[in-house]
Amino acid sequence: MKIRYLADENIPLLIIQKLRVEGYAIESIPLSKSGMLDKKVMKYAFEKELVILTFNKDFGQLVFKERLKSKGIVLLRFSPHPQQR
């Protein structure tokens, strides 16, 4: 089974496009559901069996403290190059 991803709205569109070119199956919050609250992002990702890509540490709190269900979260801890935004 191929892992499918959901890019949170803080992931630059250029990165999403590059990942797609490389063959990754990735949906995008900025392109389809901009402004969605984090809890709704979590619910949507779980229902669609998507792993969330994000720079937002709040998702960790939703999983560990609030016990929301998740198929996975990749927390990125680097700053994208300004040209990638």
MARSEGU-712202 format. One record per residue (C-alpha): x, y, z. Coordinates in pm, 1 decimal. Layout:
% residues N
X;Y;Z
...
% end
This chain:
% residues 85
0.0;0.0;0.0
138.3;340.0;-100.6
143.1;610.2;166.0
-69.6;912.2;77.6
-7.3;1254.2;228.0
-195.3;1571.1;316.6
8.9;1892.7;306.6
-98.2;2139.4;573.0
-144.7;2496.8;456.4
201.9;2594.9;581.9
371.8;2369.2;324.7
481.8;2581.2;25.5
301.8;2501.3;-299.8
633.6;2461.2;-480.7
725.9;2178.2;-241.7
389.4;2009.8;-299.3
439.5;2031.8;-675.5
791.8;1887.9;-650.6
671.3;1598.0;-436.5
400.0;1520.5;-691.7
657.1;1522.8;-974.3
861.9;1274.0;-769.8
559.4;1044.2;-754.0
423.5;1114.2;-407.4
46.0;1103.9;-365.6
-22.9;1430.8;-186.5
-335.9;1637.0;-129.2
-306.1;2001.8;-38.3
-493.5;2204.0;221.6
-394.1;2535.8;54.3
-530.2;2425.1;-280.8
-854.9;2266.9;-167.1
-944.9;2351.4;193.2
-766.1;2671.9;292.4
-849.1;2798.0;641.0
-957.5;2459.3;778.7
-906.9;2429.5;1156.5
-642.0;2181.9;1275.5
-897.8;1947.6;1434.6
-1087.7;1928.2;1105.9
-761.1;1868.4;919.2
-692.5;1577.7;1157.3
-1039.5;1432.2;1106.9
-1023.0;1468.5;727.3
-675.3;1311.0;711.0
-780.2;1018.6;932.8
-1096.1;948.7;733.6
-902.9;959.9;402.4
-607.0;764.4;549.5
-359.7;1044.7;482.6
-36.4;1124.2;668.5
-15.4;1495.8;750.5
292.7;1697.8;647.8
324.1;2014.4;855.1
547.0;2270.7;1023.6
278.2;2314.0;1294.8
363.1;2159.1;1634.8
-1.8;2190.2;1742.3
-80.5;1859.5;1571.3
133.1;1680.2;1831.7
-85.9;1820.7;2108.1
-399.1;1708.3;1924.7
-263.2;1353.6;1903.8
-97.7;1314.9;2243.1
-305.3;1535.5;2473.0
-645.3;1535.1;2305.9
-608.9;1178.7;2173.0
-736.3;1255.2;1822.2
-689.0;968.4;1579.9
-418.0;994.5;1318.4
-266.4;787.7;1037.7
57.0;976.3;1098.2
211.6;1320.5;1116.3
544.0;1431.9;971.3
653.5;1741.1;1161.5
908.1;1933.3;956.2
1158.1;2138.3;1157.3
1342.2;2340.6;895.1
1263.5;2668.2;724.4
1187.8;2645.1;353.7
1403.0;2860.2;129.2
1220.4;3190.8;60.6
1196.3;3106.0;-311.9
995.6;2792.9;-226.8
706.4;2979.6;-70.3
% end
